[in-house]
Amino acid sequence: MSAVSRRTNWAGNIAFAAPELHRPATLSELQAVVARASRLRALGTGHSFNDIADSPGAQVSLAGLPPEVEADSARSVARVSAGLTYAEVAPRLHAAGFALRAMASLPHISVGGACATATHGSGIASQNLAAAVTAMEMVTADGDLVSLHRKDDGFSGAVVHLGALGVVVSLTLEVVPAFDVAQQVYENLPLAVLDDHFADIMAAGYSVSLFTDWRAPRLTQVWVKQRVGDPAAEVAEAPWFTAMPADGPRHPVPGQPAQTCTEQLGVPGPWYARLPHFRPGFTPSAGDELQSEYLLPTEQTVAGLHALGQLSQAVAPVLQICEVRAIAADELWLSPCYQRDTVGFHFTWVPDADRVLPVVRLVEQRLALLDARPHWGKVFTTPPEALRASYQRLPDFLGLIGRYDPAGKFRNAYTGRYLAG
Ligand SMILES: Cc1cc2nc3c(=O)[nH]c(=O)nc-3n(C[C@H](O)[C@H](O)[C@H](O)COP(=O)(O)OP(=O)(O)OC[C@H]3O[C@@H](n4cnc5c(N)ncnc54)[C@H](O)[C@@H]3O)c2cc1C
């Protein structure tokens, strides 16, 4: 156990108030830590931008537990230690001949933390990362190890759990045969093209991301990631919807070095080295930043883009880059994509909360009219009652808390605000 004077999340905008950080080396040590604690939260890699991972008592990191990755080819699943990062898991899966269907923009995050908040990448047929979970093992409040399986009652509620049910030790993930991906960046696509062609553009690759700085009515970049050998995915001839292929590698955030990004220019490579935008071993994104993201039903895409266009004079001065992504619907109760195909409007802001928060409020007031839900792990100011009302299965999730954590050991200020009411 360590009591450190000042610990923060990755972005440095949250100083954890938790006075203790435990780093057990074995499952039984973890069980003892959980059983002993009066209040406890699991900490992944701390990449969330709000107080979701903070604790009024202890925090526990699983980074010291044995780094297990066990592929089961007969069942097309792999059981992985929840404290491992995707950067640690993915090459091991690839070496065993497997791939994950989706990855986030960065592999630096823990599997446990990413699934807990419904972290996602982009792709019209790609669900969020938690949707791959077929089973999980979790240490509950009294230190018991509980196994949950997809067929179990309440499983769809337990996978995106915001850390509120227990400490997840392992996740079993669906895998597919390993595949290669080639990515190409296009530049300067007029935003107006999206009015009629958003669906075509998002369908042009296995994973497509659109970037704009809202300083002009154009997409600065379009990242198209194609599965190699996919006959349906012939990369368009230039110009593509009037956009031209970039003449060298690019970083989506203006002014940032392209060598921190995954390889582009159509060079094929393994799925895990192309699906994320950012390479492990380097600072992802800008480094100095805040992030927000709003997830809307896909049919609200054009209305959302127009609403943001009207706010561009407020947004642009505090924005580093905005990314538009697609995520397929899932059945996970607390997933922002629950039963709806989704478009994500992501914002990488300047690292200045005083200037950013008023704009966040403005953006979310407009997007609320379009049924937007905020990303659980990013900066948002959505009124708790509105947030709670947007999750129809929240009462069922509260039932799971009652089942696994009746005394509220895993409760913190964040879950008190957004879950409990
Ligand atoms: C540069 C950058 C890029 C990002 N890109 C994306 C992106 O492409 N897509 C996207 O959707 N999000 C993105 N995010 C957000 C990020 O994926 C989420 O905030 C994610 O939850 C972070 O994972 P973590 O391991 O850091 O979890 P933490 O932030 O440490 O914790 C998040 C939550 O998970 C819980 N938790 C963590 N581990 C466990 C466990 N083992 N058992 C139980 N609960 C646990 C914590 O208690 C907390 O509630 C990005 C963030 C950054 C900083």
The ligand as an SDF file (V2000), in Angstrom:
LIG
                    3D

 53 58  0  0  0  0  0  0  0  0999 V2000
   -5.7420   10.2960  -24.7590 C   0  0  0  0  0  0  0  0  0  0  0  0
   -7.0390    9.6050  -24.5150 C   0  0  0  0  0  0  0  0  0  0  0  0
   -7.7230    9.0330  -25.5670 C   0  0  0  0  0  0  0  0  0  0  0  0
   -8.9510    8.4020  -25.3510 C   0  0  0  0  0  0  0  0  0  0  0  0
   -9.5700    7.8090  -26.4150 N   0  0  0  0  0  0  0  0  0  0  0  0
  -10.7660    7.2150  -26.2370 C   0  0  0  0  0  0  0  0  0  0  0  0
  -11.4180    6.5780  -27.3080 C   0  0  0  0  0  0  0  0  0  0  0  0
  -10.8880    6.4580  -28.4100 O   0  0  0  0  0  0  0  0  0  0  0  0
  -12.6610    6.0710  -27.0930 N   0  0  0  0  0  0  0  0  0  0  0  0
  -13.2710    6.1590  -25.8870 C   0  0  0  0  0  0  0  0  0  0  0  0
  -14.4200    5.7060  -25.7750 O   0  0  0  0  0  0  0  0  0  0  0  0
  -12.6370    6.6860  -24.8220 N   0  0  0  0  0  0  0  0  0  0  0  0
  -11.4150    7.2140  -24.9740 C   0  0  0  0  0  0  0  0  0  0  0  0
  -10.7660    7.7460  -23.8940 N   0  0  0  0  0  0  0  0  0  0  0  0
  -11.3780    7.6140  -22.5670 C   0  0  0  0  0  0  0  0  0  0  0  0
  -10.9070    6.3240  -21.8890 C   0  0  0  0  0  0  0  0  0  0  0  0
  -10.9360    5.2460  -22.7730 O   0  0  0  0  0  0  0  0  0  0  0  0
  -11.8230    5.9490  -20.7110 C   0  0  0  0  0  0  0  0  0  0  0  0
  -11.8630    6.9950  -19.8070 O   0  0  0  0  0  0  0  0  0  0  0  0
  -11.3780    4.6370  -20.0140 C   0  0  0  0  0  0  0  0  0  0  0  0
  -12.3200    4.3330  -19.0230 O   0  0  0  0  0  0  0  0  0  0  0  0
   -9.9970    4.7550  -19.4120 C   0  0  0  0  0  0  0  0  0  0  0  0
   -9.5610    3.4960  -18.9530 O   0  0  0  0  0  0  0  0  0  0  0  0
   -8.6180    3.4150  -17.6640 P   0  0  0  0  0  0  0  0  0  0  0  0
   -8.0000    2.0650  -17.6200 O   0  0  0  0  0  0  0  0  0  0  0  0
   -7.6970    4.5600  -17.6350 O   0  0  0  0  0  0  0  0  0  0  0  0
   -9.6970    3.5370  -16.5130 O   0  0  0  0  0  0  0  0  0  0  0  0
   -9.7570    4.5520  -15.2740 P   0  0  0  0  0  0  0  0  0  0  0  0
   -9.9280    5.9210  -15.8150 O   0  0  0  0  0  0  0  0  0  0  0  0
   -8.6390    4.2910  -14.3710 O   0  0  0  0  0  0  0  0  0  0  0  0
  -11.1190    4.0740  -14.5770 O   0  0  0  0  0  0  0  0  0  0  0  0
  -12.3460    4.2210  -15.2390 C   0  0  0  0  0  0  0  0  0  0  0  0
  -13.4350    3.4970  -14.4660 C   0  0  0  0  0  0  0  0  0  0  0  0
  -13.2220    2.1030  -14.5350 O   0  0  0  0  0  0  0  0  0  0  0  0
  -13.1870    1.5390  -13.2290 C   0  0  0  0  0  0  0  0  0  0  0  0
  -12.2480    0.4300  -13.2810 N   0  0  0  0  0  0  0  0  0  0  0  0
  -11.0070    0.4230  -13.8070 C   0  0  0  0  0  0  0  0  0  0  0  0
  -10.4740   -0.8090  -13.6950 N   0  0  0  0  0  0  0  0  0  0  0  0
  -11.3920   -1.5710  -13.0620 C   0  0  0  0  0  0  0  0  0  0  0  0
  -11.4270   -2.9220  -12.6200 C   0  0  0  0  0  0  0  0  0  0  0  0
  -10.4200   -3.7580  -12.8460 N   0  0  0  0  0  0  0  0  0  0  0  0
  -12.5260   -3.3440  -11.9670 N   0  0  0  0  0  0  0  0  0  0  0  0
  -13.5680   -2.5270  -11.7180 C   0  0  0  0  0  0  0  0  0  0  0  0
  -13.5790   -1.2440  -12.1230 N   0  0  0  0  0  0  0  0  0  0  0  0
  -12.5230   -0.7810  -12.7830 C   0  0  0  0  0  0  0  0  0  0  0  0
  -12.7440    2.6860  -12.3350 C   0  0  0  0  0  0  0  0  0  0  0  0
  -13.1670    2.4740  -10.9990 O   0  0  0  0  0  0  0  0  0  0  0  0
  -13.4820    3.8290  -12.9910 C   0  0  0  0  0  0  0  0  0  0  0  0
  -14.8120    3.8070  -12.5580 O   0  0  0  0  0  0  0  0  0  0  0  0
   -9.5140    8.3560  -24.0480 C   0  0  0  0  0  0  0  0  0  0  0  0
   -8.8080    8.9030  -22.9730 C   0  0  0  0  0  0  0  0  0  0  0  0
   -7.5780    9.5080  -23.2070 C   0  0  0  0  0  0  0  0  0  0  0  0
   -6.8250   10.0710  -22.0460 C   0  0  0  0  0  0  0  0  0  0  0  0
  1  2  1  0
  2  3  1  0
  2 52  2  0
  3  4  2  0
  4  5  1  0
  4 50  1  0
  5  6  2  0
  6  7  1  0
  6 13  1  0
  7  8  2  0
  7  9  1  0
  9 10  1  0
 10 11  2  0
 10 12  1  0
 12 13  2  0
 13 14  1  0
 14 15  1  0
 14 50  1  0
 15 16  1  0
 16 17  1  0
 16 18  1  0
 18 19  1  0
 18 20  1  0
 20 21  1  0
 20 22  1  0
 22 23  1  0
 23 24  1  0
 24 25  2  0
 24 26  1  0
 24 27  1  0
 27 28  1  0
 28 29  2  0
 28 30  1  0
 28 31  1  0
 31 32  1  0
 32 33  1  0
 33 34  1  0
 33 48  1  0
 34 35  1  0
 35 36  1  0
 35 46  1  0
 36 37  1  0
 36 45  1  0
 37 38  2  0
 38 39  1  0
 39 40  1  0
 39 45  2  0
 40 41  1  0
 40 42  2  0
 42 43  1  0
 43 44  2  0
 44 45  1  0
 46 47  1  0
 46 48  1  0
 48 49  1  0
 50 51  2  0
 51 52  1  0
 52 53  1  0
M  END
$$$$
